Amino acid sequence: MGLIAGRYWFPVQIASVAPGKPPEKPAERLTLTPVAYSGLPGWGADDVGQALPALARSCARLDGQKPERPIDPDLKRAGTVAEWRAICAALPAKPDAAAARAFVEKWFAPYRAANNGDATGLFTGYYEPELRGARQAGGKFTVPLYAAPPDLVQIDLGQFAVDLKGRTIAGRVENGRLRAYPDRAAIDNGLLGGKGLEILFVDDAVDAFFLHVQGSGRVTLPDGGAVRVGFAGHNGLGFVAIGRLLIDAGKIPRERMSMQAVRDWLRANPAEARELMQRNPRYVFFREIMGDGPLGADGVALTPGRSLAVDRRFVPLGIPLWLDTATPDGKPLRRLMLAQDAGGAIQGPVRGDIFFGAGEAALEQAGRMRSPGSYYLLLPRAAAE
């Protein structure tokens, strides 16, 4: 790694290209360019103090960690646990907008993030679904939510190779070999039934499918109580976006595609819905979550409008970012965010998924969110110096 013309670059390998063949797309690389706060679009307009409680939650994750441990071994400018503890100790409790902005400017240095110099990426949205369910099957509550089965093996590939950081695979061991776990169709057809893995039963297969896509949700019980469930693993098979299948089949025009449009189509076409949903072979398992939620990959409760899912191969969890994109209605969306979650579809040095909150109002925004934009990583000044 080195500093070249003011930019912080990860190593890039240049390959020769045969005559007449188009050049290969370069491997994704995070490139960082230092900028001033005056260069952050809309910096003076956001009440950045609204993001500091989310930062405090990520700070709490540092307890018990070794001071010398780097936040991200591949991004030295992300700092060490000791450098972050100094920041967290100075975090103001209830600052006004000016004091919060002064705190951020004192402790963090902004860097424009780019992919090999291209600072434009895609920003989408997600939400926490709300479902109706029961502890026991019966009546309208027939669709199970399963805990992770005991024979499910999940492997962090980053333990074996640096270039596989952030990648996991899952399956089950058969005759000493890791094999793919059965797909959604097999599980829907009763593969795991009667094994004591059911944690809840919900009343709508389409809602359950969207819960799988989002990874966490809140289930209201018949007595008025509620249970929050979170991601506990998946079967290791690739995710297939059924919205793309509906576009390709001419069922929904591309310009009308959204989460709401997919849900409406599934409910309007129950005879075809089950088979279509099963064309996404990935199946998600859940666990019950106590306390605040939903929990992101950083292990802390997400903050609506302030938590961002990122590709953890490039962006360390827990760091603040300045987001510059637009809402589904085309209005500027420029605010301080925290990298607190990750997702299988969130891939690339400049890629983000905004957590909009829970319920139908959040779905209305998240379901339509698909905007180009950019972000700036805010890294500890102590590490930068």
Contacts in CASP RR format, 6 or more apart in sequence:
PFRMAT RR
TARGET T0000
AUTHOR 0000-0000-0000
METHOD contacts of the structure
MODEL  1
MGLIAGRYWFPVQIASVAPGKPPEKPAERLTLTPVAYSGLPGWGADDVGQ
ALPALARSCARLDGQKPERPIDPDLKRAGTVAEWRAICAALPAKPDAAAA
RAFVEKWFAPYRAANNGDATGLFTGYYEPELRGARQAGGKFTVPLYAAPP
DLVQIDLGQFAVDLKGRTIAGRVENGRLRAYPDRAAIDNGLLGGKGLEIL
FVDDAVDAFFLHVQGSGRVTLPDGGAVRVGFAGHNGLGFVAIGRLLIDAG
KIPRERMSMQAVRDWLRANPAEARELMQRNPRYVFFREIMGDGPLGADGV
ALTPGRSLAVDRRFVPLGIPLWLDTATPDGKPLRRLMLAQDAGGAIQGPV
RGDIFFGAGEAALEQAGRMRSPGSYYLLLPRAAAE
1 8 0 8 1.000
1 9 0 8 1.000
1 10 0 8 1.000
1 11 0 8 1.000
1 76 0 8 1.000
2 8 0 8 1.000
2 9 0 8 1.000
6 33 0 8 1.000
6 34 0 8 1.000
7 31 0 8 1.000
7 32 0 8 1.000
7 33 0 8 1.000
7 117 0 8 1.000
8 31 0 8 1.000
8 32 0 8 1.000
8 33 0 8 1.000
8 77 0 8 1.000
8 111 0 8 1.000
9 29 0 8 1.000
9 31 0 8 1.000
10 29 0 8 1.000
10 30 0 8 1.000
10 31 0 8 1.000
10 74 0 8 1.000
11 29 0 8 1.000
12 26 0 8 1.000
12 27 0 8 1.000
12 29 0 8 1.000
12 116 0 8 1.000
13 27 0 8 1.000
15 24 0 8 1.000
17 23 0 8 1.000
17 24 0 8 1.000
26 116 0 8 1.000
28 115 0 8 1.000
28 116 0 8 1.000
28 314 0 8 1.000
28 348 0 8 1.000
28 349 0 8 1.000
29 115 0 8 1.000
29 116 0 8 1.000
29 349 0 8 1.000
30 75 0 8 1.000
30 113 0 8 1.000
30 114 0 8 1.000
30 115 0 8 1.000
30 314 0 8 1.000
30 315 0 8 1.000
30 349 0 8 1.000
31 113 0 8 1.000
31 114 0 8 1.000
31 115 0 8 1.000
31 116 0 8 1.000
31 117 0 8 1.000
31 349 0 8 1.000
32 77 0 8 1.000
32 111 0 8 1.000
32 112 0 8 1.000
32 113 0 8 1.000
32 114 0 8 1.000
32 377 0 8 1.000
33 111 0 8 1.000
33 112 0 8 1.000
33 114 0 8 1.000
34 109 0 8 1.000
34 110 0 8 1.000
34 111 0 8 1.000
34 384 0 8 1.000
35 110 0 8 1.000
35 111 0 8 1.000
35 112 0 8 1.000
35 376 0 8 1.000
36 110 0 8 1.000
37 43 0 8 1.000
37 105 0 8 1.000
37 110 0 8 1.000
39 110 0 8 1.000
40 110 0 8 1.000
40 322 0 8 1.000
40 324 0 8 1.000
40 334 0 8 1.000
40 376 0 8 1.000
41 324 0 8 1.000
41 332 0 8 1.000
41 334 0 8 1.000
42 324 0 8 1.000
42 332 0 8 1.000
42 334 0 8 1.000
43 101 0 8 1.000
43 322 0 8 1.000
43 334 0 8 1.000
44 101 0 8 1.000
45 334 0 8 1.000
46 334 0 8 1.000
46 335 0 8 1.000
46 336 0 8 1.000
47 97 0 8 1.000
47 100 0 8 1.000
48 97 0 8 1.000
48 100 0 8 1.000
48 101 0 8 1.000
48 104 0 8 1.000
48 335 0 8 1.000
48 336 0 8 1.000
49 95 0 8 1.000
49 97 0 8 1.000
49 100 0 8 1.000
49 101 0 8 1.000
49 336 0 8 1.000
50 306 0 8 1.000
50 336 0 8 1.000
51 303 0 8 1.000
51 306 0 8 1.000
51 320 0 8 1.000
51 335 0 8 1.000
51 336 0 8 1.000
51 337 0 8 1.000
51 338 0 8 1.000
52 91 0 8 1.000
52 92 0 8 1.000
52 95 0 8 1.000
52 100 0 8 1.000
52 103 0 8 1.000
53 303 0 8 1.000
54 300 0 8 1.000
54 303 0 8 1.000
54 306 0 8 1.000
54 307 0 8 1.000
54 338 0 8 1.000
54 340 0 8 1.000
55 88 0 8 1.000
55 91 0 8 1.000
55 318 0 8 1.000
55 320 0 8 1.000
55 338 0 8 1.000
56 88 0 8 1.000
56 91 0 8 1.000
57 300 0 8 1.000
57 301 0 8 1.000
57 303 0 8 1.000
57 340 0 8 1.000
58 298 0 8 1.000
58 300 0 8 1.000
58 317 0 8 1.000
58 318 0 8 1.000
58 338 0 8 1.000
58 340 0 8 1.000
59 84 0 8 1.000
59 87 0 8 1.000
59 88 0 8 1.000
59 91 0 8 1.000
60 300 0 8 1.000
61 298 0 8 1.000
61 299 0 8 1.000
61 300 0 8 1.000
61 318 0 8 1.000
62 81 0 8 1.000
62 84 0 8 1.000
62 85 0 8 1.000
62 88 0 8 1.000
65 81 0 8 1.000
66 81 0 8 1.000
67 80 0 8 1.000
67 81 0 8 1.000
67 82 0 8 1.000
67 85 0 8 1.000
68 80 0 8 1.000
68 81 0 8 1.000
68 82 0 8 1.000
69 80 0 8 1.000
69 81 0 8 1.000
70 76 0 8 1.000
70 78 0 8 1.000
70 79 0 8 1.000
70 80 0 8 1.000
70 81 0 8 1.000
71 78 0 8 1.000
71 79 0 8 1.000
71 80 0 8 1.000
71 81 0 8 1.000
71 84 0 8 1.000
71 316 0 8 1.000
71 318 0 8 1.000
71 319 0 8 1.000
72 78 0 8 1.000
72 79 0 8 1.000
72 316 0 8 1.000
74 162 0 8 1.000
74 165 0 8 1.000
75 316 0 8 1.000
76 383 0 8 1.000
77 111 0 8 1.000
77 379 0 8 1.000
77 380 0 8 1.000
77 383 0 8 1.000
77 384 0 8 1.000
78 316 0 8 1.000
78 319 0 8 1.000
78 379 0 8 1.000
78 380 0 8 1.000
78 383 0 8 1.000
79 379 0 8 1.000
79 380 0 8 1.000
79 382 0 8 1.000
79 383 0 8 1.000
80 383 0 8 1.000
83 380 0 8 1.000
83 382 0 8 1.000
83 383 0 8 1.000
84 380 0 8 1.000
86 382 0 8 1.000
87 107 0 8 1.000
87 108 0 8 1.000
87 380 0 8 1.000
90 103 0 8 1.000
90 106 0 8 1.000
90 107 0 8 1.000
91 103 0 8 1.000
92 99 0 8 1.000
92 100 0 8 1.000
92 103 0 8 1.000
95 103 0 8 1.000
104 320 0 8 1.000
104 336 0 8 1.000
104 378 0 8 1.000
106 381 0 8 1.000
107 380 0 8 1.000
107 381 0 8 1.000
108 320 0 8 1.000
108 378 0 8 1.000
108 379 0 8 1.000
108 380 0 8 1.000
108 381 0 8 1.000
109 378 0 8 1.000
109 379 0 8 1.000
109 380 0 8 1.000
109 381 0 8 1.000
109 384 0 8 1.000
110 322 0 8 1.000
110 376 0 8 1.000
110 377 0 8 1.000
110 378 0 8 1.000
111 376 0 8 1.000
111 377 0 8 1.000
111 378 0 8 1.000
111 379 0 8 1.000
112 119 0 8 1.000
112 374 0 8 1.000
112 376 0 8 1.000
113 119 0 8 1.000
113 314 0 8 1.000
113 315 0 8 1.000
113 321 0 8 1.000
113 349 0 8 1.000
113 350 0 8 1.000
113 374 0 8 1.000
113 375 0 8 1.000
113 376 0 8 1.000
113 377 0 8 1.000
114 349 0 8 1.000
114 350 0 8 1.000
114 374 0 8 1.000
115 121 0 8 1.000
115 348 0 8 1.000
115 349 0 8 1.000
115 350 0 8 1.000
118 350 0 8 1.000
119 350 0 8 1.000
119 374 0 8 1.000
120 350 0 8 1.000
120 372 0 8 1.000
120 373 0 8 1.000
120 374 0 8 1.000
121 350 0 8 1.000
121 351 0 8 1.000
121 372 0 8 1.000
121 373 0 8 1.000
121 374 0 8 1.000
122 351 0 8 1.000
122 352 0 8 1.000
122 370 0 8 1.000
122 371 0 8 1.000
122 372 0 8 1.000
122 373 0 8 1.000
123 323 0 8 1.000
123 325 0 8 1.000
123 351 0 8 1.000
123 352 0 8 1.000
123 353 0 8 1.000
123 354 0 8 1.000
123 369 0 8 1.000
123 370 0 8 1.000
123 371 0 8 1.000
123 372 0 8 1.000
123 373 0 8 1.000
124 352 0 8 1.000
124 353 0 8 1.000
124 354 0 8 1.000
124 366 0 8 1.000
124 369 0 8 1.000
124 370 0 8 1.000
125 353 0 8 1.000
125 354 0 8 1.000
125 355 0 8 1.000
125 356 0 8 1.000
125 365 0 8 1.000
125 366 0 8 1.000
125 367 0 8 1.000
125 369 0 8 1.000
126 214 0 8 1.000
126 309 0 8 1.000
126 353 0 8 1.000
126 354 0 8 1.000
126 355 0 8 1.000
126 356 0 8 1.000
126 366 0 8 1.000
127 214 0 8 1.000
127 355 0 8 1.000
127 356 0 8 1.000
127 357 0 8 1.000
127 358 0 8 1.000
127 359 0 8 1.000
127 362 0 8 1.000
127 363 0 8 1.000
127 365 0 8 1.000
127 366 0 8 1.000
127 367 0 8 1.000
128 214 0 8 1.000
128 216 0 8 1.000
128 217 0 8 1.000
128 218 0 8 1.000
128 293 0 8 1.000
128 294 0 8 1.000
128 355 0 8 1.000
128 357 0 8 1.000
128 358 0 8 1.000
128 359 0 8 1.000
128 362 0 8 1.000
129 207 0 8 1.000
129 210 0 8 1.000
129 211 0 8 1.000
129 214 0 8 1.000
129 217 0 8 1.000
129 218 0 8 1.000
129 358 0 8 1.000
129 359 0 8 1.000
129 363 0 8 1.000
130 217 0 8 1.000
130 218 0 8 1.000
130 219 0 8 1.000
130 220 0 8 1.000
130 358 0 8 1.000
130 359 0 8 1.000
130 360 0 8 1.000
131 202 0 8 1.000
131 203 0 8 1.000
131 204 0 8 1.000
131 207 0 8 1.000
131 208 0 8 1.000
131 211 0 8 1.000
131 217 0 8 1.000
131 218 0 8 1.000
131 219 0 8 1.000
131 220 0 8 1.000
132 141 0 8 1.000
132 202 0 8 1.000
132 203 0 8 1.000
132 204 0 8 1.000
132 207 0 8 1.000
132 219 0 8 1.000
132 220 0 8 1.000
133 141 0 8 1.000
133 200 0 8 1.000
133 201 0 8 1.000
133 202 0 8 1.000
133 203 0 8 1.000
133 219 0 8 1.000
133 220 0 8 1.000
133 221 0 8 1.000
133 222 0 8 1.000
134 141 0 8 1.000
134 200 0 8 1.000
134 201 0 8 1.000
134 221 0 8 1.000
134 222 0 8 1.000
135 200 0 8 1.000
135 201 0 8 1.000
135 221 0 8 1.000
136 201 0 8 1.000
137 144 0 8 1.000
137 198 0 8 1.000
137 201 0 8 1.000
138 201 0 8 1.000
140 203 0 8 1.000
141 201 0 8 1.000
141 202 0 8 1.000
141 203 0 8 1.000
142 201 0 8 1.000
142 203 0 8 1.000
143 201 0 8 1.000
143 202 0 8 1.000
143 203 0 8 1.000
143 204 0 8 1.000
143 205 0 8 1.000
143 208 0 8 1.000
144 192 0 8 1.000
144 193 0 8 1.000
144 197 0 8 1.000
144 198 0 8 1.000
144 200 0 8 1.000
144 201 0 8 1.000
145 198 0 8 1.000
145 199 0 8 1.000
145 200 0 8 1.000
145 201 0 8 1.000
145 202 0 8 1.000
145 208 0 8 1.000
145 211 0 8 1.000
145 219 0 8 1.000
145 229 0 8 1.000
145 286 0 8 1.000
146 187 0 8 1.000
146 192 0 8 1.000
146 197 0 8 1.000
146 198 0 8 1.000
146 199 0 8 1.000
146 285 0 8 1.000
146 286 0 8 1.000
147 197 0 8 1.000
147 198 0 8 1.000
147 199 0 8 1.000
147 232 0 8 1.000
147 285 0 8 1.000
147 286 0 8 1.000
147 287 0 8 1.000
148 197 0 8 1.000
148 232 0 8 1.000
148 233 0 8 1.000
148 285 0 8 1.000
148 287 0 8 1.000
149 192 0 8 1.000
149 195 0 8 1.000
149 197 0 8 1.000
149 285 0 8 1.000
151 172 0 8 1.000
151 173 0 8 1.000
152 170 0 8 1.000
152 171 0 8 1.000
152 172 0 8 1.000
152 181 0 8 1.000
152 233 0 8 1.000
152 235 0 8 1.000
152 285 0 8 1.000
153 170 0 8 1.000
153 171 0 8 1.000
153 172 0 8 1.000
153 173 0 8 1.000
153 178 0 8 1.000
154 168 0 8 1.000
154 169 0 8 1.000
154 170 0 8 1.000
154 171 0 8 1.000
154 233 0 8 1.000
155 168 0 8 1.000
155 169 0 8 1.000
155 170 0 8 1.000
155 178 0 8 1.000
156 166 0 8 1.000
156 167 0 8 1.000
156 168 0 8 1.000
157 164 0 8 1.000
157 166 0 8 1.000
157 167 0 8 1.000
157 168 0 8 1.000
157 169 0 8 1.000
158 164 0 8 1.000
158 165 0 8 1.000
158 166 0 8 1.000
158 167 0 8 1.000
165 312 0 8 1.000
165 313 0 8 1.000
166 312 0 8 1.000
166 313 0 8 1.000
166 342 0 8 1.000
167 313 0 8 1.000
169 178 0 8 1.000
169 236 0 8 1.000
170 181 0 8 1.000
170 233 0 8 1.000
170 234 0 8 1.000
170 235 0 8 1.000
170 236 0 8 1.000
171 178 0 8 1.000
171 179 0 8 1.000
171 180 0 8 1.000
171 181 0 8 1.000
171 235 0 8 1.000
171 236 0 8 1.000
172 178 0 8 1.000
172 179 0 8 1.000
172 181 0 8 1.000
173 179 0 8 1.000
180 235 0 8 1.000
180 236 0 8 1.000
180 237 0 8 1.000
181 235 0 8 1.000
181 236 0 8 1.000
181 237 0 8 1.000
181 283 0 8 1.000
182 191 0 8 1.000
182 235 0 8 1.000
183 235 0 8 1.000
183 237 0 8 1.000
183 278 0 8 1.000
183 281 0 8 1.000
183 283 0 8 1.000
184 235 0 8 1.000
184 237 0 8 1.000
184 277 0 8 1.000
184 278 0 8 1.000
184 280 0 8 1.000
184 281 0 8 1.000
184 282 0 8 1.000
184 283 0 8 1.000
185 278 0 8 1.000
185 281 0 8 1.000
187 235 0 8 1.000
187 283 0 8 1.000
188 274 0 8 1.000
188 278 0 8 1.000
199 229 0 8 1.000
199 286 0 8 1.000
199 287 0 8 1.000
199 288 0 8 1.000
200 219 0 8 1.000
200 227 0 8 1.000
200 229 0 8 1.000
202 208 0 8 1.000
202 211 0 8 1.000
202 219 0 8 1.000
205 273 0 8 1.000
205 274 0 8 1.000
205 277 0 8 1.000
206 263 0 8 1.000
206 266 0 8 1.000
206 267 0 8 1.000
206 273 0 8 1.000
206 277 0 8 1.000
209 266 0 8 1.000
209 277 0 8 1.000
210 259 0 8 1.000
210 263 0 8 1.000
211 217 0 8 1.000
211 229 0 8 1.000
211 284 0 8 1.000
211 286 0 8 1.000
212 282 0 8 1.000
212 283 0 8 1.000
212 284 0 8 1.000
215 230 0 8 1.000
215 231 0 8 1.000
215 284 0 8 1.000
215 286 0 8 1.000
215 294 0 8 1.000
216 228 0 8 1.000
216 229 0 8 1.000
216 230 0 8 1.000
216 231 0 8 1.000
216 286 0 8 1.000
216 289 0 8 1.000
216 293 0 8 1.000
216 294 0 8 1.000
216 295 0 8 1.000
216 296 0 8 1.000
217 228 0 8 1.000
217 229 0 8 1.000
217 230 0 8 1.000
217 294 0 8 1.000
217 358 0 8 1.000
218 226 0 8 1.000
218 227 0 8 1.000
218 228 0 8 1.000
218 229 0 8 1.000
218 358 0 8 1.000
219 226 0 8 1.000
219 227 0 8 1.000
219 228 0 8 1.000
219 229 0 8 1.000
220 226 0 8 1.000
221 227 0 8 1.000
227 288 0 8 1.000
228 288 0 8 1.000
228 289 0 8 1.000
228 290 0 8 1.000
228 291 0 8 1.000
228 293 0 8 1.000
228 294 0 8 1.000
229 286 0 8 1.000
229 287 0 8 1.000
229 288 0 8 1.000
229 289 0 8 1.000
230 286 0 8 1.000
230 287 0 8 1.000
230 288 0 8 1.000
230 289 0 8 1.000
230 294 0 8 1.000
230 295 0 8 1.000
231 284 0 8 1.000
231 285 0 8 1.000
231 286 0 8 1.000
231 287 0 8 1.000
232 285 0 8 1.000
232 286 0 8 1.000
232 287 0 8 1.000
233 284 0 8 1.000
233 285 0 8 1.000
234 282 0 8 1.000
234 283 0 8 1.000
234 284 0 8 1.000
234 285 0 8 1.000
235 281 0 8 1.000
235 282 0 8 1.000
235 283 0 8 1.000
235 285 0 8 1.000
236 282 0 8 1.000
237 281 0 8 1.000
237 282 0 8 1.000
237 283 0 8 1.000
238 281 0 8 1.000
238 282 0 8 1.000
239 280 0 8 1.000
239 282 0 8 1.000
239 344 0 8 1.000
239 345 0 8 1.000
240 279 0 8 1.000
240 280 0 8 1.000
240 281 0 8 1.000
240 282 0 8 1.000
241 280 0 8 1.000
241 345 0 8 1.000
242 262 0 8 1.000
242 276 0 8 1.000
242 277 0 8 1.000
242 279 0 8 1.000
242 280 0 8 1.000
243 252 0 8 1.000
243 257 0 8 1.000
243 262 0 8 1.000
245 276 0 8 1.000
245 279 0 8 1.000
246 252 0 8 1.000
246 257 0 8 1.000
246 262 0 8 1.000
246 265 0 8 1.000
246 276 0 8 1.000
247 253 0 8 1.000
247 254 0 8 1.000
247 257 0 8 1.000
251 265 0 8 1.000
252 261 0 8 1.000
252 262 0 8 1.000
252 265 0 8 1.000
258 367 0 8 1.000
258 368 0 8 1.000
259 363 0 8 1.000
259 366 0 8 1.000
259 367 0 8 1.000
259 368 0 8 1.000
260 363 0 8 1.000
260 364 0 8 1.000
260 367 0 8 1.000
260 368 0 8 1.000
266 273 0 8 1.000
266 276 0 8 1.000
266 277 0 8 1.000
267 273 0 8 1.000
289 295 0 8 1.000
291 301 0 8 1.000
292 301 0 8 1.000
293 301 0 8 1.000
293 302 0 8 1.000
294 301 0 8 1.000
294 302 0 8 1.000
295 301 0 8 1.000
295 302 0 8 1.000
296 302 0 8 1.000
296 307 0 8 1.000
296 309 0 8 1.000
296 340 0 8 1.000
296 341 0 8 1.000
296 342 0 8 1.000
297 309 0 8 1.000
297 312 0 8 1.000
297 317 0 8 1.000
297 340 0 8 1.000
297 341 0 8 1.000
297 342 0 8 1.000
297 343 0 8 1.000
298 317 0 8 1.000
298 318 0 8 1.000
298 339 0 8 1.000
298 340 0 8 1.000
298 341 0 8 1.000
299 340 0 8 1.000
300 340 0 8 1.000
302 340 0 8 1.000
302 341 0 8 1.000
302 355 0 8 1.000
302 357 0 8 1.000
303 338 0 8 1.000
303 340 0 8 1.000
303 355 0 8 1.000
304 355 0 8 1.000
304 356 0 8 1.000
304 357 0 8 1.000
304 358 0 8 1.000
304 362 0 8 1.000
305 335 0 8 1.000
305 337 0 8 1.000
305 354 0 8 1.000
305 355 0 8 1.000
305 356 0 8 1.000
305 357 0 8 1.000
306 335 0 8 1.000
306 336 0 8 1.000
306 337 0 8 1.000
306 338 0 8 1.000
306 355 0 8 1.000
307 337 0 8 1.000
307 338 0 8 1.000
307 340 0 8 1.000
307 341 0 8 1.000
307 354 0 8 1.000
307 355 0 8 1.000
308 321 0 8 1.000
308 323 0 8 1.000
308 337 0 8 1.000
308 338 0 8 1.000
308 339 0 8 1.000
308 340 0 8 1.000
308 341 0 8 1.000
308 352 0 8 1.000
308 353 0 8 1.000
308 354 0 8 1.000
308 355 0 8 1.000
308 375 0 8 1.000
309 340 0 8 1.000
309 341 0 8 1.000
309 342 0 8 1.000
309 343 0 8 1.000
309 346 0 8 1.000
309 352 0 8 1.000
309 353 0 8 1.000
309 354 0 8 1.000
309 355 0 8 1.000
310 317 0 8 1.000
310 321 0 8 1.000
310 339 0 8 1.000
310 341 0 8 1.000
310 342 0 8 1.000
310 346 0 8 1.000
310 351 0 8 1.000
310 352 0 8 1.000
310 353 0 8 1.000
311 342 0 8 1.000
311 346 0 8 1.000
311 347 0 8 1.000
311 348 0 8 1.000
311 349 0 8 1.000
311 351 0 8 1.000
311 352 0 8 1.000
312 342 0 8 1.000
313 348 0 8 1.000
314 348 0 8 1.000
314 349 0 8 1.000
315 321 0 8 1.000
315 339 0 8 1.000
315 349 0 8 1.000
315 377 0 8 1.000
316 339 0 8 1.000
317 339 0 8 1.000
317 340 0 8 1.000
317 341 0 8 1.000
317 342 0 8 1.000
318 338 0 8 1.000
318 339 0 8 1.000
318 340 0 8 1.000
319 338 0 8 1.000
319 339 0 8 1.000
319 377 0 8 1.000
319 378 0 8 1.000
319 379 0 8 1.000
320 336 0 8 1.000
320 337 0 8 1.000
320 338 0 8 1.000
320 339 0 8 1.000
320 378 0 8 1.000
321 336 0 8 1.000
321 337 0 8 1.000
321 338 0 8 1.000
321 339 0 8 1.000
321 375 0 8 1.000
321 376 0 8 1.000
321 377 0 8 1.000
321 378 0 8 1.000
322 334 0 8 1.000
322 335 0 8 1.000
322 336 0 8 1.000
322 337 0 8 1.000
322 375 0 8 1.000
322 376 0 8 1.000
322 378 0 8 1.000
323 333 0 8 1.000
323 334 0 8 1.000
323 335 0 8 1.000
323 336 0 8 1.000
323 337 0 8 1.000
323 354 0 8 1.000
323 375 0 8 1.000
324 332 0 8 1.000
324 333 0 8 1.000
324 334 0 8 1.000
324 373 0 8 1.000
324 374 0 8 1.000
324 375 0 8 1.000
324 376 0 8 1.000
325 333 0 8 1.000
325 334 0 8 1.000
325 371 0 8 1.000
325 372 0 8 1.000
325 373 0 8 1.000
325 374 0 8 1.000
326 332 0 8 1.000
326 333 0 8 1.000
326 371 0 8 1.000
326 372 0 8 1.000
326 373 0 8 1.000
327 333 0 8 1.000
327 365 0 8 1.000
327 369 0 8 1.000
327 371 0 8 1.000
328 365 0 8 1.000
328 367 0 8 1.000
328 368 0 8 1.000
328 369 0 8 1.000
328 370 0 8 1.000
328 371 0 8 1.000
330 371 0 8 1.000
333 354 0 8 1.000
333 371 0 8 1.000
336 378 0 8 1.000
337 354 0 8 1.000
337 375 0 8 1.000
341 353 0 8 1.000
341 355 0 8 1.000
343 353 0 8 1.000
345 353 0 8 1.000
346 352 0 8 1.000
346 353 0 8 1.000
350 373 0 8 1.000
350 374 0 8 1.000
350 375 0 8 1.000
352 375 0 8 1.000
354 366 0 8 1.000
354 369 0 8 1.000
356 362 0 8 1.000
356 363 0 8 1.000
356 365 0 8 1.000
356 366 0 8 1.000
356 369 0 8 1.000
357 366 0 8 1.000
END
